[in-house]
Amino acid sequence: SPLTWVSWQAIEDEDNMISENLNWGMIHADMAGPSEDYWMTKQYYTMANYSKFIRPGFRIIGNNSDKALTAWDETTNTLVIVMINDGSSSVSYTYDLSDFTSLGSVANVYRTSSSQSLAQLSNVSVNSSGFTASAAGNSITTYVIVSADYTGSRLKVNDHDEGTGLNKVNYSGSWSFGAQTAAYSGDNHWTGTANNDFQIYFYGTKVEWY
């Protein structure tokens, strides 16, 4: 869950950026003169595609695209998808949201590109399985869906389900295994060696461990 969005260098001197042929900072300002003028750069609006909509309390959830960031707020049932298209041509994407229990009927759309600065576009229709939308070339687009309810299902994983994949337990170090009365599935792993550990990989927003 994001607690805050941090920018190391939010404001830069405009004259310095011009002389150095650089573009650091989300806001450029006249730091040398008395005008106190400032200008928002495309980086400012690009950051806003994330930070304006993915707020504290949202949970980052998995997806199968390295171009997308997905976040959901279980308190407000708001789903946010931020999609980057770093190619020069428009690309159509289909977003499979069928795991959600219910969805709002539209997604609000906001885009930053060479000609747009967090511009709100026409809504995109959403059905029970998701939606399809086009991302303009060299753009970043945010989709906001309200009434995105996710009840989910509870998956049980035994500590003997060993492996390195999804819903598997990966042990590091020396562990013992054997039967134990009243333990889940009647068996248990244990170790008496310091710094031994285990990892489990899963998709979801919560985990209960017994």
NORWOVEN-V558692 format. One line per field, one symbol per residue. phi: phi as a letter, one per 20 degrees, with the letter a starting at -180 (. if undefined). psi: psi as a letter, one per 30 degrees, with the letter a starting at -180 (. if undefined). A space follows every 50 residues. Layout:
phi = ???
psi = ???
//
This chain:
phi = .feadddfcfccfffffffelcbfnecdceeedefmfbcfefffffffge ffdedgofdfdfbdcedcccbcdffdlddccddddeeedfcedddedfff fbcfebdfcccdbfdcclfedffdfcdfdpacbedfflbccddcdeleec emceddcefeeeqdefmcddecnecdcafbfmfgmmbadbbdefmfbbcc dbdqdbbdcc
psi = kkelkkkeieklkeeeeeefhlhlkfkklifflgfgllkklfeeeeeffe ffejlkflkklllgkgfkkkkkjfefhkkkkkkkjglflkkkkkjjgffk elllflkkkkkkaffkjhkkaklkkkaffblklkklkhlkkkkkklhjkj ellkkkklffikagakhlkjkkajklkakkkflkgglkklkgkkgkllkk klkaflkkk.
//
